[in-house]
Each structure stands twice: as C-alpha cells, then as structure tokens.
Amino acid sequence: PGMLKDFIVHYNGSEWELMKNIDAPWCFSAWGTSSDNLFVGCDSGIVLHYDGNVWEKQYTNSRAQIVSIFGFNEQTIYAVGNERDQKMPIDTSYYYFFNYQNGNWQTADSAKRTIALEPFQFGSSDLWGIHGLLYSVGYGLYSFQAGSWNQIIDENIGLISIHGNNLNDIFTVGLFGYIFHYNGLDWHQYDQFTNEFIYNSGVWMYGDYVFIIGQPDNYSVILRGKRKKGDNET
C-alpha cells in the first residue's frame, strides 16, 4: 500500500496494477497469508480485509493510523496504530496495540503521551515475530509474550522497522542511521551510518542478505549487507 487515499497496488508476476473499487482513507501497512486473505491498515482506525474478491472495511474503534500489521497465522493477528488530538496547548498522542479475534479488532493495550518524559509501554511503528514471540519497535524495542511487554532497547532510541530470519537473526533500524542486529545473545549496533543518515525507514532479510532503506538527505538509498561465512554478525 501507499500513503495515498484508495491507493493499493498489486504485483501479478509481470507488472504492478492498481487495485480498483476501494473506498478507504490513506493506507500504511499490509499483511496476509495468501492472495485471498489480505489485511491493509489505513487511517481513521480502519483495516481493509480482502478475500480475493471483495474489500471489507473492519473497524478498530479508534481514529488511529494503522501503521503495522503482523500475524503468526490466520487466527493470531496483531496491529499497532497511533493518533494525535492536535489540540493546543498540549498535543496528546495515543498509541494502540490491537489483536484480531473472531473477525473483530480489539484493543489489547494502549498508552497516552503528553510530555516527552512519559515512558513508552510498547513500540508503535512496526511489528514482527516468530514462533509466538512478537516484537514491536518505535521509541525503543519491546517483546510481547504471555500477555505482557518487555523493554529490550531504551526508548530514547527511535526505531522504525524490524525483520528477521529466525529467533537468533533479527535486524531493527531507525532514526539517525540506527542499525541493530540480534544474534541470539545480544543486540549489536552497527554505527557506520549513525548520525550520517536522517533515518533508516525499512529493513528486510532473506537468508544471508539484509536490505535497508536509508535516507542520507532528501533522497533514498538501499543498503545491502551480506553475512560473511563463519561470522555470527552480518
């Protein structure tokens, strides 16, 4: 999906085509198990579900931008979203963690922030998980298991995206060129681009390769890393 109203594109194997007959606000995220079970996170607390033929609007009972959706299977699906009331003199931000049960989105956790000193409880930028262990990033890195959050990386570190191959091979990236990798023992920071990039906005892993979208200035670059044979780090 793209950050335009009604704008969702699909790759059919040879070309990108615009999905038609969609009545929705801006779209920010997508996740699915197949071409007939796709979820798209939108503005105004709306999630679109596609069954292969029809787009159905689902509601989270919020006005949040649904910025990330991730599921372990068709029954266990989560999403995070955020909204601002934009009321002066204090602009309050609201953060939501949703889960999907029996065809309905429910608020599993939420937080409100009015001043910078208030602590975060979970990350509201991106979700990724494996084997039942869910991670969220935003201001800090958090893991979710057995119904509770655990902070892993300090909330002063602004993170945007997370992805991994397995429990012992995970990357997360974010503001000011932050890049962290988990090897099963600890989170190692790669500092080659720290304070040189405005931010790293996306990360994706495949086998021994990792791809990161970075913004050094007012343009984007793609960083490609490859694991050295015999090394635990990439």
GROMACS elastic network, one bead per residue, 0.5 to 0.9 nm:
[ bonds ]
;  ai    aj funct       b0    kb
    1     4     6  0.83736   500
    1     7     6  0.63873   500
    1     9     6  0.62571   500
    1    10     6  0.85961   500
    1    26     6  0.87995   500
    1    27     6  0.57702   500
    1    28     6  0.60810   500
    1    29     6  0.62280   500
    1    30     6  0.66765   500
    1    40     6  0.74268   500
    1    41     6  0.87096   500
    2     5     6  0.82561   500
    2     6     6  0.87655   500
    2     7     6  0.58240   500
    2     8     6  0.62572   500
    2     9     6  0.79622   500
    2    26     6  0.75095   500
    2    27     6  0.58437   500
    2    28     6  0.61561   500
    2    29     6  0.81324   500
    3     6     6  0.89466   500
    3     7     6  0.72395   500
    3    26     6  0.53876   500
    3    27     6  0.54502   500
    3    28     6  0.59077   500
    3    42     6  0.89521   500
    4     7     6  0.52398   500
    4     8     6  0.84211   500
    4    25     6  0.76332   500
    4    27     6  0.66161   500
    4    28     6  0.87867   500
    5     8     6  0.87446   500
    5    23     6  0.84077   500
    5    24     6  0.64913   500
    5    27     6  0.68318   500
    6    19     6  0.84919   500
    6    20     6  0.82258   500
    6    21     6  0.84264   500
    6    22     6  0.57389   500
    6    23     6  0.60522   500
    6    24     6  0.52978   500
    6    25     6  0.60814   500
    6    26     6  0.64396   500
    6    27     6  0.73620   500
    7    18     6  0.72368   500
    7    19     6  0.74310   500
    7    20     6  0.86464   500
    7    22     6  0.82364   500
    7    24     6  0.86285   500
    7    25     6  0.87258   500
    7    26     6  0.73194   500
    7    27     6  0.70574   500
    8    17     6  0.86402   500
    8    18     6  0.60569   500
    8    19     6  0.55834   500
    8    20     6  0.82522   500
    8    22     6  0.85097   500
    8    27     6  0.75791   500
    8    40     6  0.88508   500
    9    16     6  0.63124   500
    9    17     6  0.54442   500
    9    19     6  0.55364   500
   10    15     6  0.82648   500
   10    16     6  0.54864   500
   10    17     6  0.53052   500
   10    18     6  0.63778   500
   10    19     6  0.67097   500
   11    14     6  0.69657   500
   11    15     6  0.56205   500
   11    17     6  0.63118   500
   11    18     6  0.89737   500
   12    15     6  0.59368   500
   12    16     6  0.65950   500
   12    17     6  0.75301   500
   13    16     6  0.82002   500
   19    22     6  0.72747   500
   21    55     6  0.84620   500
   22    55     6  0.68913   500
   23    55     6  0.87333   500
   23    57     6  0.88019   500
   24    27     6  0.78117   500
   24    42     6  0.73828   500
   24    43     6  0.82327   500
   24    46     6  0.79692   500
   24    48     6  0.79630   500
   24    57     6  0.80971   500
   25    42     6  0.61768   500
   25    43     6  0.56160   500
   25    44     6  0.73342   500
   25    46     6  0.81370   500
   26    41     6  0.87034   500
   26    42     6  0.54716   500
   26    43     6  0.54170   500
   26    44     6  0.86622   500
   26    65     6  0.85614   500
   27    30     6  0.84647   500
   27    40     6  0.68490   500
   27    41     6  0.57799   500
   27    43     6  0.63411   500
   27    47     6  0.88420   500
   27    65     6  0.82987   500
   27    66     6  0.79775   500
   27    67     6  0.82508   500
   28    40     6  0.74570   500
   28    41     6  0.56989   500
   28    42     6  0.56645   500
   28    43     6  0.76813   500
   28    65     6  0.75355   500
   28    66     6  0.66141   500
   28    67     6  0.52360   500
   28    68     6  0.73248   500
   29    39     6  0.82717   500
   29    40     6  0.55813   500
   29    42     6  0.71946   500
   29    66     6  0.69528   500
   29    67     6  0.54121   500
   29    68     6  0.51538   500
   29    69     6  0.64207   500
   30    38     6  0.72516   500
   30    39     6  0.56190   500
   30    41     6  0.61238   500
   30    67     6  0.87380   500
   30    68     6  0.71167   500
   30    69     6  0.62332   500
   30    70     6  0.82460   500
   31    37     6  0.87728   500
   31    38     6  0.59658   500
   31    39     6  0.53358   500
   31    40     6  0.65955   500
   31    41     6  0.86225   500
   31    68     6  0.83128   500
   31    69     6  0.58234   500
   31    70     6  0.60331   500
   31    71     6  0.74770   500
   32    35     6  0.75564   500
   32    36     6  0.83796   500
   32    37     6  0.55999   500
   32    39     6  0.57638   500
   32    40     6  0.85205   500
   32    69     6  0.88484   500
   32    70     6  0.81249   500
   32    71     6  0.77505   500
   32    73     6  0.88406   500
   32    74     6  0.82840   500
   33    36     6  0.79645   500
   33    37     6  0.58030   500
   33    38     6  0.66837   500
   33    71     6  0.85122   500
   33    73     6  0.72284   500
   33    74     6  0.69902   500
   34    37     6  0.51945   500
   34    38     6  0.66477   500
   34    52     6  0.88913   500
   35    38     6  0.64858   500
   35    50     6  0.80921   500
   35    51     6  0.75532   500
   35    52     6  0.60553   500
   36    50     6  0.61599   500
   36    53     6  0.75478   500
   37    49     6  0.70168   500
   37    50     6  0.57044   500
   37    51     6  0.50316   500
   37    52     6  0.68843   500
   37    74     6  0.83215   500
   38    48     6  0.79947   500
   38    49     6  0.55922   500
   38    50     6  0.50380   500
   38    51     6  0.68361   500
   38    52     6  0.82092   500
   39    47     6  0.65557   500
   39    48     6  0.55888   500
   39    50     6  0.65165   500
   39    69     6  0.76093   500
   40    46     6  0.85560   500
   40    47     6  0.55401   500
   40    49     6  0.65007   500
   40    50     6  0.83088   500
   40    66     6  0.84175   500
   40    68     6  0.88180   500
   40    69     6  0.77133   500
   41    45     6  0.79791   500
   41    46     6  0.64568   500
   41    48     6  0.65063   500
   41    65     6  0.74103   500
   41    67     6  0.62763   500
   41    68     6  0.67980   500
   41    69     6  0.68689   500
   41    79     6  0.81682   500
   41    81     6  0.87737   500
   42    45     6  0.65696   500
   42    46     6  0.52377   500
   42    47     6  0.57418   500
   42    48     6  0.74227   500
   42    64     6  0.83490   500
   42    65     6  0.58377   500
   42    66     6  0.53080   500
   42    67     6  0.74024   500
   43    46     6  0.60173   500
   43    47     6  0.83527   500
   43    63     6  0.70651   500
   43    64     6  0.61938   500
   43    66     6  0.62368   500
   43    67     6  0.85362   500
   43    81     6  0.89961   500
   44    59     6  0.87342   500
   44    60     6  0.88804   500
   44    62     6  0.68386   500
   44    64     6  0.53346   500
   44    65     6  0.59860   500
   44    66     6  0.81170   500
   44    83     6  0.87003   500
   45    58     6  0.85762   500
   45    59     6  0.60680   500
   45    60     6  0.53585   500
   45    61     6  0.66014   500
   45    65     6  0.58800   500
   45    66     6  0.63018   500
   45    81     6  0.77704   500
   45    82     6  0.89792   500
   46    57     6  0.65696   500
   46    58     6  0.57905   500
   46    60     6  0.63878   500
   46    61     6  0.85234   500
   46    62     6  0.82394   500
   46    63     6  0.79214   500
   46    64     6  0.80561   500
   46    65     6  0.79425   500
   46    66     6  0.72931   500
   47    56     6  0.83250   500
   47    57     6  0.60043   500
   47    58     6  0.50032   500
   47    59     6  0.62262   500
   47    60     6  0.75774   500
   47    66     6  0.73940   500
   47   105     6  0.88419   500
   48    55     6  0.62092   500
   48    56     6  0.55615   500
   48    58     6  0.59341   500
   48    59     6  0.86802   500
   49    54     6  0.80873   500
   49    55     6  0.55505   500
   49    56     6  0.51271   500
   49    57     6  0.64985   500
   49    58     6  0.71038   500
   50    53     6  0.68109   500
   50    54     6  0.57129   500
   50    56     6  0.64201   500
   51    54     6  0.59033   500
   51    55     6  0.69890   500
   51    56     6  0.83232   500
   52    55     6  0.81986   500
   58   103     6  0.85405   500
   58   104     6  0.73754   500
   58   105     6  0.75577   500
   59    62     6  0.76571   500
   59   104     6  0.77573   500
   59   105     6  0.67306   500
   60    63     6  0.80651   500
   60    64     6  0.83929   500
   60    98     6  0.76584   500
   60   104     6  0.78928   500
   60   105     6  0.52361   500
   60   106     6  0.64039   500
   60   107     6  0.73983   500
   61    64     6  0.88874   500
   61   105     6  0.81953   500
   61   106     6  0.80743   500
   61   107     6  0.83466   500
   62    65     6  0.88791   500
   62    83     6  0.86312   500
   62    96     6  0.86138   500
   63    81     6  0.88551   500
   63    82     6  0.81298   500
   63    83     6  0.65285   500
   64    67     6  0.86627   500
   64    80     6  0.87100   500
   64    81     6  0.52312   500
   64    84     6  0.82303   500
   64    94     6  0.79996   500
   64    95     6  0.78821   500
   64    96     6  0.76739   500
   65    80     6  0.83525   500
   65    81     6  0.50802   500
   65    82     6  0.54710   500
   65    83     6  0.62863   500
   66    69     6  0.75446   500
   66    79     6  0.68367   500
   66    80     6  0.58748   500
   66    82     6  0.70048   500
   66    96     6  0.89193   500
   67    79     6  0.76578   500
   67    80     6  0.61904   500
   67    81     6  0.54540   500
   67    82     6  0.77321   500
   67   124     6  0.77192   500
   67   125     6  0.63042   500
   67   126     6  0.69683   500
   68    78     6  0.84091   500
   68    79     6  0.55249   500
   68    80     6  0.55646   500
   68    81     6  0.71360   500
   68   124     6  0.80431   500
   68   125     6  0.66514   500
   68   126     6  0.51419   500
   68   127     6  0.60784   500
   69    77     6  0.73208   500
   69    78     6  0.57626   500
   69    80     6  0.67565   500
   69   126     6  0.77332   500
   69   127     6  0.66103   500
   69   128     6  0.85126   500
   70    76     6  0.87137   500
   70    77     6  0.57910   500
   70    78     6  0.53924   500
   70    79     6  0.62819   500
   70   126     6  0.86572   500
   70   127     6  0.59455   500
   70   128     6  0.61439   500
   70   129     6  0.76645   500
   70   134     6  0.88638   500
   71    74     6  0.70539   500
   71    75     6  0.79280   500
   71    76     6  0.55137   500
   71    78     6  0.58640   500
   71    79     6  0.84758   500
   71   128     6  0.82166   500
   71   129     6  0.79684   500
   72    75     6  0.77946   500
   72    76     6  0.55800   500
   72    77     6  0.64115   500
   72    78     6  0.87711   500
   72   129     6  0.73420   500
   72   130     6  0.70291   500
   72   131     6  0.76805   500
   72   132     6  0.69521   500
   72   134     6  0.89525   500
   73    76     6  0.54073   500
   73    77     6  0.69209   500
   74    77     6  0.69261   500
   75   100     6  0.74497   500
   75   101     6  0.68970   500
   75   102     6  0.78933   500
   76    99     6  0.75196   500
   76   100     6  0.67066   500
   76   101     6  0.74687   500
   77    98     6  0.84529   500
   77    99     6  0.57708   500
   77   100     6  0.53036   500
   77   101     6  0.79169   500
   78    97     6  0.72817   500
   78    98     6  0.55225   500
   78   100     6  0.61800   500
   78   105     6  0.87144   500
   78   127     6  0.80893   500
   79    96     6  0.81588   500
   79    97     6  0.59120   500
   79    98     6  0.50180   500
   79    99     6  0.63619   500
   79   100     6  0.82437   500
   79   105     6  0.89315   500
   79   124     6  0.88918   500
   79   126     6  0.85416   500
   79   127     6  0.73951   500
   80    95     6  0.74975   500
   80    96     6  0.55334   500
   80    98     6  0.60660   500
   80    99     6  0.88963   500
   80   123     6  0.80825   500
   80   124     6  0.54504   500
   80   125     6  0.71175   500
   80   126     6  0.72698   500
   80   127     6  0.75712   500
   80   136     6  0.85790   500
   81    94     6  0.84093   500
   81    95     6  0.59515   500
   81    96     6  0.51833   500
   81    97     6  0.67275   500
   81    98     6  0.81115   500
   81   124     6  0.60698   500
   81   125     6  0.76252   500
   82    93     6  0.70956   500
   82    94     6  0.55106   500
   82    96     6  0.60792   500
   82   124     6  0.67874   500
   82   125     6  0.85956   500
   83    92     6  0.85336   500
   83    93     6  0.58007   500
   83    94     6  0.52777   500
   83    95     6  0.67348   500
   83    96     6  0.87096   500
   84    87     6  0.83066   500
   84    91     6  0.67076   500
   84    92     6  0.56918   500
   84    94     6  0.61671   500
   84    95     6  0.89719   500
   85    88     6  0.88527   500
   85    91     6  0.62015   500
   85    92     6  0.57054   500
   85    93     6  0.66538   500
   85    94     6  0.81186   500
   86    89     6  0.89191   500
   86    90     6  0.78491   500
   86    92     6  0.68473   500
   86    93     6  0.83592   500
   87    90     6  0.62610   500
   87    91     6  0.53038   500
   87    92     6  0.73676   500
   88    91     6  0.57665   500
   88    92     6  0.88300   500
   90   114     6  0.65010   500
   90   115     6  0.81985   500
   91   113     6  0.87811   500
   91   114     6  0.64196   500
   91   115     6  0.87246   500
   92   112     6  0.69817   500
   92   113     6  0.58004   500
   92   115     6  0.80472   500
   93   111     6  0.83794   500
   93   112     6  0.57760   500
   93   113     6  0.51951   500
   93   114     6  0.63900   500
   94   110     6  0.73079   500
   94   111     6  0.58525   500
   94   113     6  0.64615   500
   94   114     6  0.88958   500
   95   109     6  0.84011   500
   95   110     6  0.54276   500
   95   111     6  0.50933   500
   95   112     6  0.62966   500
   95   113     6  0.82243   500
   95   122     6  0.86035   500
   95   123     6  0.86088   500
   95   124     6  0.64772   500
   96   107     6  0.67343   500
   96   108     6  0.77851   500
   96   109     6  0.59983   500
   96   111     6  0.66468   500
   96   122     6  0.89879   500
   96   124     6  0.73010   500
   97   106     6  0.85439   500
   97   107     6  0.59639   500
   97   108     6  0.55768   500
   97   110     6  0.59753   500
   97   111     6  0.88932   500
   97   122     6  0.82046   500
   97   123     6  0.89076   500
   97   124     6  0.76640   500
   98   105     6  0.62943   500
   98   106     6  0.54116   500
   98   108     6  0.51628   500
   98   109     6  0.69319   500
   98   110     6  0.86291   500
   99   104     6  0.82985   500
   99   105     6  0.57025   500
   99   106     6  0.54627   500
   99   107     6  0.65505   500
   99   108     6  0.61283   500
  100   103     6  0.65487   500
  100   104     6  0.55670   500
  100   106     6  0.63115   500
  100   107     6  0.89995   500
  101   104     6  0.53584   500
  101   105     6  0.64306   500
  101   106     6  0.74029   500
  102   105     6  0.84919   500
  107   110     6  0.71270   500
  108   147     6  0.89091   500
  109   121     6  0.88774   500
  109   122     6  0.87688   500
  110   121     6  0.82599   500
  110   122     6  0.86753   500
  111   120     6  0.74384   500
  111   121     6  0.69778   500
  111   122     6  0.84370   500
  112   118     6  0.86782   500
  112   120     6  0.86871   500
  113   116     6  0.74233   500
  113   117     6  0.87131   500
  113   118     6  0.62133   500
  113   119     6  0.80810   500
  113   120     6  0.80315   500
  114   117     6  0.86792   500
  114   118     6  0.74172   500
  115   118     6  0.58936   500
  116   119     6  0.79575   500
  119   155     6  0.75417   500
  120   123     6  0.74254   500
  120   139     6  0.71205   500
  120   140     6  0.80982   500
  120   155     6  0.68093   500
  121   142     6  0.81843   500
  121   149     6  0.71270   500
  121   150     6  0.84171   500
  121   151     6  0.78879   500
  122   136     6  0.64803   500
  122   137     6  0.72613   500
  122   138     6  0.75584   500
  122   139     6  0.80431   500
  122   140     6  0.78165   500
  122   141     6  0.75122   500
  122   142     6  0.58646   500
  122   143     6  0.82189   500
  122   144     6  0.86846   500
  122   149     6  0.67348   500
  122   150     6  0.82311   500
  122   151     6  0.76665   500
  123   126     6  0.70996   500
  123   127     6  0.81671   500
  123   135     6  0.83447   500
  123   139     6  0.59915   500
  123   140     6  0.64651   500
  123   141     6  0.63871   500
  123   142     6  0.64759   500
  123   155     6  0.87625   500
  123   159     6  0.84269   500
  123   160     6  0.89878   500
  124   127     6  0.81127   500
  124   136     6  0.67892   500
  124   137     6  0.62443   500
  124   138     6  0.51164   500
  124   139     6  0.78410   500
  124   160     6  0.87564   500
  125   136     6  0.72454   500
  125   137     6  0.56361   500
  125   139     6  0.83377   500
  125   159     6  0.75520   500
  125   160     6  0.54946   500
  125   161     6  0.69400   500
  126   135     6  0.82544   500
  126   136     6  0.56414   500
  126   137     6  0.54273   500
  126   138     6  0.69304   500
  126   159     6  0.86169   500
  126   160     6  0.63425   500
  126   161     6  0.54294   500
  126   162     6  0.65688   500
  127   134     6  0.71000   500
  127   135     6  0.56748   500
  127   137     6  0.67269   500
  127   161     6  0.77442   500
  127   162     6  0.68407   500
  127   163     6  0.83432   500
  128   133     6  0.86307   500
  128   134     6  0.59147   500
  128   135     6  0.53390   500
  128   136     6  0.66704   500
  128   137     6  0.89000   500
  128   161     6  0.87738   500
  128   162     6  0.62641   500
  128   163     6  0.60232   500
  128   164     6  0.78479   500
  129   132     6  0.67530   500
  129   133     6  0.53653   500
  129   135     6  0.56104   500
  129   136     6  0.85635   500
  129   143     6  0.88585   500
  129   163     6  0.80216   500
  129   164     6  0.80761   500
  129   166     6  0.87629   500
  129   167     6  0.84224   500
  130   133     6  0.54435   500
  130   134     6  0.66515   500
  130   135     6  0.88304   500
  130   164     6  0.84946   500
  130   165     6  0.86992   500
  130   166     6  0.67251   500
  130   167     6  0.67123   500
  131   134     6  0.83916   500
  131   166     6  0.86059   500
  131   167     6  0.79227   500
  132   144     6  0.88522   500
  132   145     6  0.73607   500
  133   143     6  0.69533   500
  133   144     6  0.62913   500
  133   145     6  0.58286   500
  133   167     6  0.83892   500
  134   142     6  0.83915   500
  134   143     6  0.56129   500
  134   144     6  0.50667   500
  134   145     6  0.67660   500
  135   141     6  0.71891   500
  135   142     6  0.56244   500
  135   144     6  0.61164   500
  135   162     6  0.79914   500
  136   140     6  0.84295   500
  136   141     6  0.59787   500
  136   142     6  0.52844   500
  136   143     6  0.63672   500
  136   144     6  0.78146   500
  136   161     6  0.86970   500
  136   162     6  0.77811   500
  137   140     6  0.58210   500
  137   142     6  0.63594   500
  137   143     6  0.89071   500
  137   158     6  0.81168   500
  137   159     6  0.56340   500
  137   160     6  0.62398   500
  137   161     6  0.66845   500
  137   162     6  0.70142   500
  137   172     6  0.79180   500
  138   141     6  0.67277   500
  138   142     6  0.88032   500
  138   155     6  0.78434   500
  138   157     6  0.82373   500
  138   158     6  0.58021   500
  138   160     6  0.56536   500
  138   161     6  0.80504   500
  138   174     6  0.83486   500
  139   153     6  0.87038   500
  139   154     6  0.75500   500
  139   156     6  0.61600   500
  139   157     6  0.57852   500
  139   159     6  0.59564   500
  139   160     6  0.83672   500
  140   151     6  0.72774   500
  140   152     6  0.73126   500
  140   153     6  0.50230   500
  140   156     6  0.64823   500
  140   157     6  0.53376   500
  140   158     6  0.59991   500
  140   159     6  0.62696   500
  141   150     6  0.85518   500
  141   151     6  0.60205   500
  141   152     6  0.53244   500
  141   154     6  0.70163   500
  141   155     6  0.72857   500
  141   157     6  0.83486   500
  141   158     6  0.87943   500
  141   159     6  0.73631   500
  141   172     6  0.85221   500
  142   149     6  0.62809   500
  142   150     6  0.53669   500
  142   152     6  0.54096   500
  142   153     6  0.71342   500
  143   148     6  0.82476   500
  143   149     6  0.56040   500
  143   150     6  0.52389   500
  143   151     6  0.66228   500
  143   152     6  0.71862   500
  144   147     6  0.66315   500
  144   148     6  0.55942   500
  144   150     6  0.64931   500
  145   148     6  0.57512   500
  145   149     6  0.68213   500
  145   150     6  0.83487   500
  146   149     6  0.86234   500
  151   154     6  0.71301   500
  151   155     6  0.83047   500
  152   187     6  0.88703   500
  153   156     6  0.84668   500
  153   157     6  0.71523   500
  153   187     6  0.85012   500
  154   157     6  0.58346   500
  154   158     6  0.88056   500
  155   158     6  0.68715   500
  155   159     6  0.88883   500
  157   174     6  0.80170   500
  157   175     6  0.76877   500
  157   178     6  0.80796   500
  158   173     6  0.85170   500
  158   174     6  0.57431   500
  158   175     6  0.53815   500
  158   176     6  0.82800   500
  158   178     6  0.80732   500
  159   162     6  0.82611   500
  159   172     6  0.69338   500
  159   173     6  0.55422   500
  159   175     6  0.60463   500
  159   178     6  0.74105   500
  159   179     6  0.87704   500
  159   199     6  0.89167   500
  159   200     6  0.84501   500
  159   201     6  0.85344   500
  160   172     6  0.75327   500
  160   173     6  0.59965   500
  160   175     6  0.71951   500
  160   199     6  0.85693   500
  160   200     6  0.73492   500
  160   201     6  0.58177   500
  160   202     6  0.69700   500
  160   203     6  0.89854   500
  161   171     6  0.83944   500
  161   172     6  0.56270   500
  161   173     6  0.55369   500
  161   174     6  0.65551   500
  161   200     6  0.81031   500
  161   201     6  0.63429   500
  161   202     6  0.51600   500
  161   203     6  0.59820   500
  161   204     6  0.87479   500
  162   170     6  0.73701   500
  162   171     6  0.57436   500
  162   173     6  0.65891   500
  162   202     6  0.75218   500
  162   203     6  0.61730   500
  162   204     6  0.76542   500
  163   169     6  0.88793   500
  163   170     6  0.58531   500
  163   171     6  0.55955   500
  163   172     6  0.65502   500
  163   202     6  0.88986   500
  163   203     6  0.62156   500
  163   204     6  0.55838   500
  163   205     6  0.63818   500
  164   167     6  0.75012   500
  164   168     6  0.82873   500
  164   169     6  0.56277   500
  164   171     6  0.59162   500
  164   172     6  0.85278   500
  164   182     6  0.89718   500
  164   203     6  0.89333   500
  164   204     6  0.73036   500
  164   205     6  0.58451   500
  164   206     6  0.81804   500
  164   210     6  0.89920   500
  165   168     6  0.78125   500
  165   169     6  0.55469   500
  165   170     6  0.64124   500
  165   205     6  0.63860   500
  165   206     6  0.67980   500
  165   207     6  0.68540   500
  166   169     6  0.52821   500
  166   170     6  0.68713   500
  167   170     6  0.69863   500
  167   182     6  0.84529   500
  167   183     6  0.83103   500
  167   184     6  0.68601   500
  168   182     6  0.61848   500
  168   185     6  0.77751   500
  169   181     6  0.71059   500
  169   182     6  0.55591   500
  169   183     6  0.51400   500
  169   184     6  0.68146   500
  169   233     6  0.88934   500
  170   180     6  0.82219   500
  170   181     6  0.55735   500
  170   182     6  0.50779   500
  170   183     6  0.70981   500
  170   184     6  0.87054   500
  170   187     6  0.89099   500
  170   205     6  0.82342   500
  171   179     6  0.71707   500
  171   180     6  0.56501   500
  171   182     6  0.64800   500
  171   187     6  0.89085   500
  171   203     6  0.71917   500
  171   204     6  0.81098   500
  171   205     6  0.79268   500
  171   210     6  0.81925   500
  172   178     6  0.80601   500
  172   179     6  0.59825   500
  172   180     6  0.53227   500
  172   181     6  0.65903   500
  172   182     6  0.86659   500
  172   202     6  0.85043   500
  172   203     6  0.69603   500
  173   177     6  0.72295   500
  173   178     6  0.52626   500
  173   180     6  0.63110   500
  173   181     6  0.88831   500
  173   199     6  0.81624   500
  173   200     6  0.57597   500
  173   201     6  0.70457   500
  173   202     6  0.69496   500
  173   203     6  0.67816   500
  173   212     6  0.79006   500
  174   177     6  0.61312   500
  174   178     6  0.50568   500
  174   179     6  0.68145   500
  174   199     6  0.55293   500
  174   201     6  0.60922   500
  174   202     6  0.79181   500
  174   214     6  0.89826   500
  175   178     6  0.58316   500
  175   194     6  0.85430   500
  175   195     6  0.86151   500
  175   197     6  0.78722   500
  175   198     6  0.63060   500
  175   200     6  0.60519   500
  175   201     6  0.78378   500
  176   193     6  0.76991   500
  176   194     6  0.54713   500
  176   196     6  0.68061   500
  176   197     6  0.53771   500
  176   200     6  0.73604   500
  177   191     6  0.77295   500
  177   192     6  0.81525   500
  177   195     6  0.59724   500
  177   196     6  0.65008   500
  177   198     6  0.63450   500
  177   200     6  0.54987   500
  177   214     6  0.73705   500
  177   215     6  0.82332   500
  177   216     6  0.83312   500
  178   189     6  0.74415   500
  178   190     6  0.73617   500
  178   191     6  0.70118   500
  178   192     6  0.89736   500
  178   193     6  0.71253   500
  178   194     6  0.55838   500
  178   195     6  0.82015   500
  178   197     6  0.85495   500
  178   199     6  0.72822   500
  178   200     6  0.70001   500
  179   188     6  0.83771   500
  179   189     6  0.57608   500
  179   190     6  0.53985   500
  179   191     6  0.70388   500
  179   192     6  0.87683   500
  179   193     6  0.80741   500
  179   194     6  0.79477   500
  179   200     6  0.79983   500
  180   187     6  0.60426   500
  180   188     6  0.54161   500
  180   190     6  0.61160   500
  180   191     6  0.88228   500
  181   186     6  0.81026   500
  181   187     6  0.53399   500
  181   188     6  0.51866   500
  181   189     6  0.65014   500
  181   190     6  0.78125   500
  181   233     6  0.76868   500
  181   234     6  0.81227   500
  182   185     6  0.69598   500
  182   186     6  0.56351   500
  182   188     6  0.63231   500
  182   233     6  0.85405   500
  183   186     6  0.62320   500
  183   187     6  0.69862   500
  183   188     6  0.79894   500
  183   232     6  0.66290   500
  183   233     6  0.69279   500
  184   187     6  0.82359   500
  188   233     6  0.84342   500
  190   193     6  0.76896   500
  190   194     6  0.79760   500
  191   194     6  0.50092   500
  191   195     6  0.86029   500
  192   195     6  0.89007   500
  192   196     6  0.82036   500
  193   196     6  0.51318   500
  193   197     6  0.58755   500
  193   216     6  0.86886   500
  194   197     6  0.64584   500
  194   198     6  0.87484   500
  194   199     6  0.87144   500
  195   198     6  0.70334   500
  195   199     6  0.85422   500
  196   199     6  0.86261   500
  196   216     6  0.63134   500
  196   217     6  0.88354   500
  197   200     6  0.71524   500
  197   214     6  0.67552   500
  197   215     6  0.55681   500
  197   217     6  0.68771   500
  198   214     6  0.78695   500
  198   215     6  0.55939   500
  198   216     6  0.54720   500
  198   217     6  0.63257   500
  198   218     6  0.88219   500
  199   213     6  0.87720   500
  199   214     6  0.60928   500
  199   215     6  0.55728   500
  199   216     6  0.72716   500
  199   217     6  0.89804   500
  200   203     6  0.80125   500
  200   212     6  0.68383   500
  200   213     6  0.56278   500
  200   215     6  0.60977   500
  200   216     6  0.86478   500
  201   212     6  0.75797   500
  201   213     6  0.56334   500
  201   214     6  0.61493   500
  201   215     6  0.76636   500
  202   211     6  0.81192   500
  202   212     6  0.55757   500
  202   213     6  0.50289   500
  202   214     6  0.75041   500
  203   210     6  0.71267   500
  203   211     6  0.56228   500
  203   213     6  0.64576   500
  204   209     6  0.85683   500
  204   210     6  0.58450   500
  204   211     6  0.52982   500
  204   212     6  0.66415   500
  205   208     6  0.76787   500
  205   209     6  0.58430   500
  205   211     6  0.62945   500
  205   212     6  0.88401   500
  206   209     6  0.53096   500
  206   210     6  0.63587   500
  206   211     6  0.84427   500
  207   210     6  0.79879   500
  207   226     6  0.89930   500
  207   227     6  0.88426   500
  208   225     6  0.81567   500
  208   226     6  0.55557   500
  208   227     6  0.51194   500
  208   228     6  0.82304   500
  208   234     6  0.78299   500
  209   224     6  0.69329   500
  209   225     6  0.55929   500
  209   227     6  0.65002   500
  209   234     6  0.81720   500
  210   223     6  0.80225   500
  210   224     6  0.57553   500
  210   225     6  0.50827   500
  210   226     6  0.65206   500
  210   227     6  0.84635   500
  210   234     6  0.82234   500
  211   222     6  0.66160   500
  211   223     6  0.55968   500
  211   225     6  0.64768   500
  212   221     6  0.82525   500
  212   222     6  0.55908   500
  212   224     6  0.65619   500
  212   225     6  0.83588   500
  213   220     6  0.67969   500
  213   221     6  0.58920   500
  213   223     6  0.63481   500
  214   219     6  0.85710   500
  214   220     6  0.56415   500
  214   221     6  0.52342   500
  214   222     6  0.60952   500
  214   223     6  0.70207   500
  215   218     6  0.67979   500
  215   219     6  0.58562   500
  215   221     6  0.62717   500
  215   222     6  0.88124   500
  216   219     6  0.68081   500
  216   220     6  0.69094   500
  216   221     6  0.76662   500
  217   220     6  0.75777   500
  225   234     6  0.66483   500
  226   234     6  0.59878   500
  227   230     6  0.85090   500
  227   231     6  0.69151   500
  227   232     6  0.79803   500
  227   233     6  0.67280   500
  228   231     6  0.54387   500
  228   232     6  0.82113   500
  228   233     6  0.77640   500
  228   234     6  0.64983   500
  229   232     6  0.85355   500
  231   234     6  0.71649   500
